[in-house]
């Protein structure tokens, strides 16, 4: 498949979004720094980011596969 920077970036972004979706871990951390009110809105932001990075990864995988045939 070769080196595709966009594919690597999208995989890293998707992995970070998955880690950030661990809201029970984020709630005490945000509460400790005074941003506890944001915890109710985390899912509204993180799920679209996860879907976006996952879609980018699938697209780049498809493009790279077409190029090598």
C-alpha atoms as one frame of an Amber mdcrd trajectory, in Angstrom:
protein
   0.000   0.000   0.000   2.935   2.345   0.470   3.090   5.441   2.602  -0.037
   7.529   2.474   0.151  10.386   4.947  -3.594  11.086   4.833  -4.367   7.462
   5.668  -1.963   7.495   8.604  -3.363  10.823   9.810  -6.930   9.555   9.611
  -6.077   6.375  11.520  -4.340   8.369  14.262  -7.271  10.803  14.424  -9.798
   7.967  14.634  -7.796   6.313  17.421  -7.604   9.578  19.373 -11.324  10.165
  18.901 -12.007   6.667  20.233  -9.867   7.379  23.271 -11.580  10.712  23.793
 -14.999   9.029  23.687 -14.221   7.557  27.071 -16.440  10.144  28.724 -16.218
   8.629  32.225 -12.479   9.308  32.176 -12.927  12.779  30.696 -15.504  13.912
  33.267 -13.204  13.952  36.323 -10.366  15.410  34.263 -12.498  18.256  32.939
 -14.067  18.754  36.368 -10.638  19.045  37.940  -9.671  21.928  35.676 -13.042
  23.679  35.957 -14.588  22.625  32.653 -17.076  20.100  34.008 -19.985  21.780
  32.210 -18.508  20.682  28.864 -18.923  16.973  29.605 -22.547  16.973  28.478
 -21.547  18.164  25.021 -18.581  15.848  24.403 -20.603  13.273  22.481 -22.008
  15.934  20.156 -18.473  16.733  19.013 -16.550  13.476  19.333 -18.861  11.144
  17.412 -18.840  13.265  14.215 -15.045  13.559  14.500 -14.767   9.774  14.814
 -17.036   9.231  11.805 -15.122  11.826   9.778 -11.707  10.319  10.461 -13.045
   6.809   9.861 -14.536   7.909   6.548 -11.269   9.568   5.540  -9.359   6.377
   6.385 -11.719   4.250   4.287 -11.562   6.704   1.385  -7.761   6.838   1.377
  -7.556   3.044   1.652  -9.884   2.758  -1.367  -7.936   5.360  -3.398  -4.592
   3.731  -2.618  -5.942   0.299  -3.544  -7.211   1.599  -6.889  -3.850   3.165
  -7.675  -1.900  -0.085  -7.227  -4.030  -2.185  -9.614
